[in-house]
Amino acid sequence: MTETEEIKSRLDIVDLVSEYVTLKQAGSNWKGLCPFHREKSPSFMVSKDKQIFKCFGCGESGDIFEFLMKLEGLDFVESLKNLAQRAGVKLEARSREDNTRRNTLLDIISVTSKLWNRLLLESPKAAHAKEYLHKRSIDDDQIEEFQLGYAPDSWDTTSIFLEKKGFEKKDIFDAGLTIQKDRGSGYYDRFRGRIIFPIFDIHGNAIAFGGRILKTDSEKQIAKYINSPQTLVYNKSAVVYNLNKARHNIKKMGYALVVEGYMDVLSCWKTGFTNVIASSGTAFTDLQIQTLKRYSDNLVLAFDADMAGQNAADRGIALALSLDMNLKIVKMPDGKDPDDAIKSDPEKFKRAVKEARSIMEYYFEKTLEKYSLNKVHERKRVKDDLLKIIAKISDSVESSFWLKKLSALVETPEELLREDLKKVPKESFVKSAQPNSAAVREEKPHDRNDRKVQLEERIIALVVAYPENIEYVIQTLDPQFFEDEKLAVLYKNIIIHYTSIKDFSAKLFEISDFKEHLSQKEDEASSHLVNYLDTLILLAEKDFLNFSKNQIHKEVSDSIVLLKSVYFDRKLLDLVRKLKAAEVAGDKNSIDEITKLVGEVYAEKSTLSSYDEL
């Protein structure tokens, strides 16, 4: 058994995908919203039996390795390493040449994280840093749990240590741990004399660091926090702090508690909010919001009073509203940040989170604090400001609810507000995909969604999933109507296989037997057809799972009629073009011949309505 086969035997693709997508069982398969493109109706299917996934909206498909590669932007070696760790499979040692550039940087960051953590816990030179954390109610257990560290107050201690471990200067720089000197050659350590907060990817790999300076009178001008720069392994726009630890609890608890900084996360976690993540003081990006949406549609924002006001209008929250996410704002006790509020009165903070208001209630309240409804020009400002926010809501029901509330508030008919709403410019929230991240695309037609190909796929899918219709389809539909090469080959093989078992045995059409029939040639093309067959069965179960026998037959019949109709329409269009060319050329014989063919095609098309009955 190969390494990949062993990993597949130990891991279930449904379990893996469920970490990213909310799946619901659909017969023997699972169904959910696609993580690779935006959609409102689920077209993403996962097969537990076949251990594959397929999206019938954007066309993405594959096995457990391909899912991780596509979603996380990994290459195969990285995906193999990640899944092997999950499965407890020990990989054979690979040469340095086989190791990817990305893995080299991850190794450097991992070694550094462990070094700094050990220094914080054990080194006398880090005693003041540990004492500071203890005063902030962070004990050694939490230091270990979050792998907090201390970077030595030296220009080169960390880089010298890494070089002795065999890492190259350039690689250490590319991992974001050193800065190139302005004068002369060489590098110096980026993080010096700081408490370190490692930043992990979704799989728990350290990929970057945040460093907090310790307060001293002599260093007031130094930035309180510094962070790793953008690197090959760290995409600032895609990473959410603490999501690696909180993601399962976010799904379990039904919402993510969003705070501003690292210390807020640690305090909330210790208080029992194991669904807490941090925005790290910046507005959320589209990639971060899309990542969070995999785990829950509900975000509860717990910033201090000023921070909440600033964030309420930022692009990140506007994006979340446009993606049908539910946002609430925590009214912080005494205007404190979560860390201070918890230290002051943890129960009071818990109540504040429980009583969080919806983001729209927050907007209405803040707007009314700014303007007076007793003044006409200020009432107009209330209307204009709130319409800009309502315009960001994509859900029509929720949008209508807040329009009604605004209508009553400013005493203006809802119809007039709707007209004004149409004039509000719509922001474009979706940017092109960042390097090394999984692109989340707008919903758009895939090549396979050519109408005729869709119909051909649907018919084959229904035939193999519900073989009681095979006899009817073979009698009704000639292979000439299939234009897609793979589907035409599959259909011809269905006819051959069905005819053989019908003539020589009493056996019914079985998928396993048909796959064996397809595999007889033992070539790559046959293997692709078998895999494609699995995909088509998923398609049938996605669209027709709860249909009755009669409903299935009607779908088969209607699909054949539509397929033939499209086929004849395209044939007629081609004939009309040829007829015009013959007329221009004055070719009477061709004109007569083509005119006759047009009549024959029209006659064939006119009989299509008779196919909807057995």
N, C-alpha and C positions, 0 to 999 in steps of 0.2 A: 504494500500500500504506500503510495507517495505521500509526501507531506501535505499537499493540498487535499488529497482524498481523506486523509486522517482528520484534518481540520474540519472538512465538510461533514464527516461522520459524527463529530463531537458537537458541532454547533448547529443550531436551527435558524434558518434565515428569518423565520417569523419573529423569533426572539430578538435578533439583531435589528430588523427593520422597525420593530415596536419601540426601540429606543429613540427613534427619530420620527416615526409616523404613528398616529392613532389609528389602529387597525380594528375593523369589526369583521367577525366571521361571516362569510358568504358561502354557505354550503361547506365543501371540503377545503375552500380557499379563504383568503383574507383580503379585505378591501379597504382602501383609504384614499386620502388626498395625496396627490403626487408631490414628493419633495423636490422634484427637479423642474417643475414649472407651476405657475399659478393657475389654480382651477377652483371652482366652487362645487362642482359635482365630482365625486370620486371616480377616477378611471384607472387607478393604480391597484394592481392585483399581485398578491403573493401566494405562491403555491407551496404548502407544507410538504406535500407528497413529492413534488418534483424539485423542491428547493431552488425555485427561480422567482424572479419578479418581472413584471411587465406593466408599463404604462401605455394605455391605449389612447392617451391624449397627445403625448410628446414623442412616444416611440421608444423611450429608454427601456432597456431590459438586460437581464443577465443573472449571474449567480451571486453568492454571498461576497465573493472577492470584488466583482464588478460593482456591486452596490456601494461598498465602502470606498472604492477607488473614485467612482463618479461623484459621490456625495461629499467626500472630504478632500478631493483633489489630490489623491495619493497615486503613486505608481504601484506596480504589482508587488515589488519587493516590500514596500512600506505596508501595503495591505496585508501581505503574507505575514509579516512580522507582528502586526497588530492582532490579527485573528489567531495566530499561533499562541500568543500570550493569553488571549481569552480562553482558548481551548486547552491550554496546558500542554501544548505540543512543543517539544524541543527541536529547534531547527538545526540542521547541520551547519557547522562553521563555514562562513563564506569569506573569501579573500577580501582584502581591502579594496581591490578593484571592483568587486561585486557590490560593495557598499555604496549607496547613493550619496550624493552631496547632502541631501536633506538629512539623512541618518547621521552623517558626520557632525552636523551642527546640533542635532538633537542629543548626541552623545556628549558634546562639549557642555551644553546647557544642563544636562542631567548631572554630570560630574560636578559642575560648579554649584548647583543647587544643594547637592549632598554635602559638599565642602562647607558652604556657608551655614547650613543647618547644624552641622557638627560643631562649628566654631561658636555659634550662638549658645548652644547647650553646654559646651565643655570648656571653651577657652576663657581664661581670666581677662584677656583683652576685650572680651565681649560682655563682661559682667555688667557694665553700665547700661548696655542695650537690653539685656535680660531684665535688669532691675526696672527699667522704664516700662517694659511690657507687663511685668508683674503689677506695677502701679496702675496700669490700664486694665487690670483684671484678666490678663492673658497669661495662663499658667503654662508649665512645661508640656502638659498633655496637649494643649491646643497648639503650642509651638510645633510639636511633633506632627499633629494631625494636619496642619496646614503647611508643614515644611518651611516655616519661617526661618530666616537666616540672618547672618550679620556679615557684611562685606568689610574686610579689614581696612583700616584707615591708612592706606598705603597706595602709592602710585602704581605698583607692579606686583604685589604679592599674589593676587589671583592669576594674573597672566603667566607669571613664572611657574606657579604650581601646575597650570594646564600644559605648559610647554614640557615640563618634566614628565607629564603623563603621555607625551608623544604627539600632542596636537600642534599643528602649524600656526604661526602668528596670523597668517591671512585668514585661516578658518576661525580663529578666536575672534578676530575683528568682524568677520561676516556673521558670527553668531550674536553680535551686538554687545559684546563684553568689553571691548576696548575702543578707544578713540585715537585716530591718527594725529600725531603731533603736528602743530602748525609750522614749527621750524625744525629742520633736520628730518631724519627718518625715524621710524619706530612708532610705537603705540604706548598709551598709558591706560590704566583701568578706568572704565566708565563709572562703576559703582564703588565708592570709597566711604567708609565710616557711616554706613547706612544700615538700618533694619531692612531686610529684604523680604518681599512678598512674591514668591514664585507664581507665575501665571501658567496655567495648564490648559492644554487642548481638551477636547471632549473625551478623549481616551485616557486622560491622566498623565500625558507626557508634558514635562516642563518645557515651555517654548519661549518664555520671556520672563522679565523681572520688573517689579516696581520697587523703588528704593526710597525709604523715608528717612530724612535727616533727623538726628536727635537734637533737640532744642539746646542751643548754647548761645551765650551772649555774643561770642566772637564770630558766629556764623549766621547772623540774622539775614544777610543778603543772599544766602544760598537757597536755591529752590527747595521747597518743602518736600516735594516728590519729583523724582525723575523716573522715566520708564525706558525699557528697551526700545530701540528704533525698529522700524519695519525691516523684517529680514525674510529670507526664503521660507522660514518655518513659522514666522509670526506676522500675521495679517491683522493689524489693529482693527480694521473695519469688520472683521468677522468673529473675533473672539469676545466672549462674555466671561468676566471673572467669576470663578467658582461654579460655573455651569457643570463642570465635570463631576462635582460632588452633589449638586442640587438637582440635577435633571430628573432623577427618578422620583424624588419627593415633590417636584413641581407637578409631575403627572398625577401623583397620588393625592396631593392636597388640592389640585385643581387651579392653582395660580402660582405666579412667580412674584416674590417680594423683591422689589428693585430699590437698592440703596445707592448712595453716591460712591463710597470708597471702601478700601480694604478693611479698615478698622470697624466700619459699620457692619460689614459682612460677619466679621468674627464675633462681634457683640450679639448680633441677631441669631447667629448659629448657636451660640452658647445658651441663648434664652429659649431655644426650641424652634426657631424659624429655619428649619433645614431646607427650605425652598428659596433661600435668599441668594441673590446674585447682585453684582455691582455694575453700574454704568461707567465707573472709573472717572467720573467727573465730566464726561462728554456726552453729547447727544447720541442716541442710538442711530446706527446706520441701517440701511435696508437689509444687509446680510445678517446683522445681529438680530433684527426683528424677525426675519424669516427663520433663523435658527431657533429662537424662543417659541415661535408659533408651532414648531414641531411638537412641543411638550405641553403647551396650554395656550388658549386664546385670551387668558386673563392675566393682566399685569396690575400689581398694586404698587404705586410709587411712594416711597417713604424718604423724601428729602426734607431739608429744613425749609422754613417758610419762604425765604428768599429764593432758594434753589428750585422749589416747586413752581414758583412764579415764572422763573426763567425757562424752565423746562417745559412748562405748559404750552409754550408757543413754538417750541423748536421742531425741526424737521422730523426728528425721530418719532415723536409722539404723533405728529400729523400722519406719518407713514403708518404707524400702528393702527390709527383710526381708519385709514384707507383700506387696511387689510382685515377689517371686521374684527379687530381685537377689542376686548373690553378693558378699559383702563379706569383705575380708581386712584384717588389721591388721599394719602394719610395726612390728617391735620395734626402736625407734630405737637406734642405737649410742650407748652411754653416756648414754642418756636425753636426748640433744640434739634440737633441732628440725632439720628437713631442711637449712636454710640452714647452720647451724653444723656439722652432720654432714658435709655435702659439702665444706665448707672444710677440715675436719679430715682426712677420708679419703674421697674420692668413690667409690673401689672398694668400701669397706666399706659405704657407703650402698647401692650397687647390689646387693650381696649381700643386704642386709637386705630390700630390696624383693622380690628374687627368692624369698626364704625367708618371705615374709609368711604369717601363719597365718590360718585362717578365723576369722570373727568369733565363731563359736560356740566354737571352741577357746579363743579369748581369754576369752570369758565364763566357761567352765568353769575355766580357770586362775585368773582373778581371784577367782572365788567360793571356790575351794579355798584361796586365800591368806588369805581372811577368816575361814573357819570350819574347825573340826576335825571330821573324820568319826568321831572316837572318842567324841564327846559327842552323845547322842541329840538334845538340843534344837537343837544346831548342825547336825546332819545334816538335821533338818527344815527349817532355814533354807536349807541348800543346795538341797534339793528345791524349796522354795517359790520361791526366787529364780530358779532355772534354769527352772522351769515357766513363769514369767512371760515369760521370753525365748523359750522354745520356742513359746509361744502366739502369738507375733508372726509365726511362719513360716507362710506360706500353703501351701507345697508339702507334700503329705502324705507323700511319700517321704522328704524331708529331715527333716520333723518326726518321723517314725517312727525314723529313724536316731539322732537325738539323744535320743529317749525311751529307746531301748534302752541307750544309753551311760549315761544318768542312772539307769536301773533297776539296772544293774550297780554303779554308783558308790555309791548309797545303799542297795543290797541290798533293793530293794522291787519286787514284781512289776509288770511293765509295765502289766497290766490296771488295777491300782490307780492308777498314775500317770495313765493315760488318763482315769479317772474324775475325778481331781483337776484334770486339764487342762481339763475341761469347765466347771469352776467358776471358772476364771480369767477375769476381765472382759475383753472384747474392746474395744480402743480403736477409735474412729472416726477414721481418718487423713485422710479427704477433706473438705476445706473447700470453701465456695463459691468460684467463680472470682474472681480479683482483677480489678479494672478494667484494661483495656488488655492483657489477656493472653488467650491461647487457653485456653478452658476444657477440662479433661480430665474427662469425665463418667463416672460409673459406668455399667456396661453395663446398659441397660434397653431394653424394647421401644420401637421407633419406631412411629409411626402406621401406616406401611406394613406392619408386621408383624402386622396383623390376619390371622388364619389364612387366611381366604378370599382376601384380596388377595395373600398370599404364593403361594397355589396358582395364582391367575390369572396372576401374574407368571411363575411357574415354567413354566407351559404355553406362554405366548407366547415366553419366552426359549428354551425347547427347540425350539419350532417354527422360529424364525428362525435359530437356530444350527445346527440339524440338520433342514433342510427336507424330507428324505426322509420325515418323519413328518406332513407337512402333509395329505396325502390322508386318512390315518387320522383325524387330529384333526377335520377338517372333517366327515367322515362321522359322527363319534361325538359331537361337542360343538356344540350349538346356541348362537348368540350370547347367547341369553337368560340363560345361566348366568353371564355376566360382569356383575358389579354395579359394578366400578370403571369410571368413565366413560372414562378414557384408554385402559384396556386393552380395553374393549368396542369403542372406535373403531378401535384397532389391529387387533383380531381381524377386524372386519368388512372392513377394508381388505385384510387378508391374504387373506380369502376372495375378494374382488372381484379382486385382482391375480392370485391363483393361478388362478382360473377363466378369466380373460382369456388368460393365457399357455398354459393347458392346452388351451383351445378353438381358439386361433388360431395357435399356433406350437409348435415342438418344444423351445423353450427351457426350461431348468430354472429353479426359483425362485432368483434371485440377490438378495442383500441390496442391492447397488448399484442394481439395477433397482427394487426395492421402495421404496428411499429416494426415487428419482426420482418414482415414483408418488405418494408421500406429499407431495412438494414441489411438485406441480403447481399447488396453490392459491396458493402463494407468500405465505402469511399467517403470522402469529406462531404460531398453533395448530399448523400443519403443521411449522414449525421445531421446536417443542417435542416433537412426536411423533418426529421424526428423532433428536433428542438422546436421547429416552427409549429409543428402539430401541437405540442404542449402549450405554446402561446395561444393558438386558436381555441383550445379547450378552455383556457382562462378567459378568453374573450366571450365565449358562450356563457360561462358561469357568471361573468360580470353583468351581462345585459339580460339574461333570460332565466336566472336561477329559480324564481318562484312562478314561472309560467306553467300553465296546464298543458296537457298533451295537445289539445285543440289549438291553444294559443301559439304553441311552438310550430305546429303545422301551418298556421296562418302566417307566421313570420317567414317561414320557408317559402311559402307560396308567393307572398307579397314581394319578398326579396328577389325571387326569380323574375317576376313581372317587371320590377324596377330595373334589374340588371339588363334584361332584354330590351327594355325601353331605351335605356342609355346607349346600349350597343347599336340599336337601330337609328337613334338620333345622330350618333357620330358617323354611322355609315351614310345616312342621308346627307349630312353636311359635306362629307367627302365627295359624294356623287354630285351634289350641287356645284361644288368648286370645279369638278371635272367638266360638268355640263357648260359652265360659263366659259371655260377654256376652249371647249369644242366650238361653242358659238362664235367666239372671237376668231378662231381659226377657220370657221366656215366648213367644218368637217361634219357633213350631213349624216354619214354612216355612224360616226361616234355619237352624234346627238340622238339619233334614233335608238341606238343600243343603250345609252345611259338613261334616256327617258323611260325605256322599258324596265330597266333595273330599279329606277326610282319608284315606279308603280308597284313592282313586286315587293320592295321593302315596305312601302306603305301598307300593302295588303297583309304582310306578315305582322306588322305592328298592330294592325286593327284587331287581330285575334287575341291579343294579350290578356284581355279581361277574363277570358275563359279559363285561365290557369289558377284562379283562386278557389276552385273546388276540387275535391278528389275525383 
